[in-house]
Amino acid sequence: MNKKKIKSVFILLLVSIIWGTTFSAQSMGAECIGPFSFNTYRSFMAFIFLFIISLFLNLKDKTNKSFSLYDNKDTYICGIICGILLFTASTLQQIGISYTSVGKSGFITSLYVIIVPLLSIFKRKKIALRTWLCVILVVIGLYFLCLNESLKLNIGDVLTFFCAIVFSAGILVINMYSERIHTIKMSCVQFLTFFIFSFICMLIFENIDFTLVKPVLMPLLFAGILSSGVAYTLQIYAQKNTDPISASLIMSLESVFALLSGLLFLKQFLTVKEIIGCAIIFLSIVISQLPYKIKIVKRFSR
């Protein structure tokens, strides 16, 4: 493994730590302000941060070729679509985290690594037998993790699961447009769209009280700047030197760090049954991301 790849692995590990810890920040925010307010402030911070980064990159590019390469309709179409999907997923996640623990929210959200290949069926792609095995493992894991003795799902678990589905749709949309867009500018449009929808819903459904922002300012800054801005930029940089399977596997560790951050910052302890569920789901994530082609070396003797 060369130095660039080692550096990328550590950067992606940092990204997963930031994303995992963000679940605790969201949980703290949910205690003081509504989900639309939290997402409004978070998306606005992310947009401003990425917009400044975009301006800096344009100024640094003395050839000004970035304008002809980046200013295309696909960038804005993809940004708007992904912004709507991100708004929907983040709203479901932010509401859901009010009813469930940080650890459970992190693990259920990470199911996008299973859902993405399943959604690919609509693109007429063949689904491997191993993927179906992972789906079965996920169902078993969700039973241990989410179902109580009366066999009723927690509303927060259900909302978070739908959040994972919407996140999966967003991943597929980005994959469709990836070769025709500029990532930073697309992300700016995405977070601007996210902000507009969150702001409108905040005005309609919630009471605006800026005095409530002060107690959760640090969680908001963490979720807006570090999680949405810095971590996303680091992800783009690191994936240039890392294959997508390895990158996805490392980033899926956000679910583990969500569990650890909930334990560390919020004292949210899981039962033995829930820990078994987490372990099964994480095992399915690992299996789903392993390379399909495994070289087997056979020794032959004369």
QUIRA-V84844 format. One record per helix or strand of 3 or more residues. SS is the DSSP state (~ for helix, > for strand). FROM is the first residue (numbers start at 1). TO is the last residue. If there is no record, write none. Layout:
SS|FROM|TO / SS|FROM|TO
//
This chain:
~|3|30 / ~|35|60 / ~|65|70 / ~|73|96 / ~|102|109 / ~|112|123 / ~|129|146 / ~|155|180 / ~|183|205 / ~|210|212 / ~|214|241 / ~|244|251 / ~|254|265 / ~|272|289
//
